[in-house]
Amino acid sequence: MGGRIKGSAVPIRQPVGVVCSDFTEGAIGQLQFFMTWKEGLHAAGLTG
């Protein structure tokens, strides 16, 4: 995720992990955001 600080030209970047689930008819039913990819992978059950 990236952007600029309001009222400034200073760029900011923050890595995030996102887990999408509960798909219905091609639509995302639920989004969960995490501060790191590792947390997102863990929440999705993709790490030991």
Contact map, one row per residue, 1 for C-alpha under 8 A:
111000000000111100000000000000000000000000000000
111100000011110000000000000000000000000000000000
111110000011100000000000000000000000000000000000
011111011111000000000000000000000000000000000000
001111111111000000000000000000000000000000000000
000111110000000000000000000000000000000000000000
000011111000000000000000000000000000000000000000
000111111100000000000000000000000000000000000000
000110111110000000000000000000000000000000000000
000110011111000000000000000000000000000000000000
011110001111100000000000000000000000000000000000
011110000111110000000000000000000000000000000000
111000000011111000000000000000000000000000000000
110000000001111100000000000000000010000000000000
100000000000111110000000000000000011100000000000
100000000000011111000000000000001111100000000000
000000000000001111100000000000001111111110000000
000000000000000111110000000000111100100100000000
000000000000000011111000000000111000000110110000
000000000000000001111110000111110000000000000000
000000000000000000111110000111100000000000000000
000000000000000000011111000111000000000000000000
000000000000000000011111111111000000000000000000
000000000000000000000111111110000000000000000000
000000000000000000000011111000000000000000000000
000000000000000000000011111100000000000000000000
000000000000000000000011111110000000000000000000
000000000000000000011111011111100000000000000000
000000000000000000011111001111100000000000000000
000000000000000000011110000111110000000000000000
000000000000000001111000000111111000000000000000
000000000000000001110000000001111100000000000000
000000000000000111100000000000111110000100000000
000000000000000111000000000000011111101100000000
000000000000011110000000000000001111101000000000
000000000000001110000000000000000111111100000000
000000000000001111000000000000000111111110000000
000000000000000010000000000000000001111111000000
000000000000000010000000000000000111111111100000
000000000000000011100000000000001101111111110000
000000000000000010100000000000000000111111111110
000000000000000000000000000000000000011111111111
000000000000000000100000000000000000001111111100
000000000000000000100000000000000000000111111100
000000000000000000000000000000000000000011111111
000000000000000000000000000000000000000011111111
000000000000000000000000000000000000000011001111
000000000000000000000000000000000000000001001111
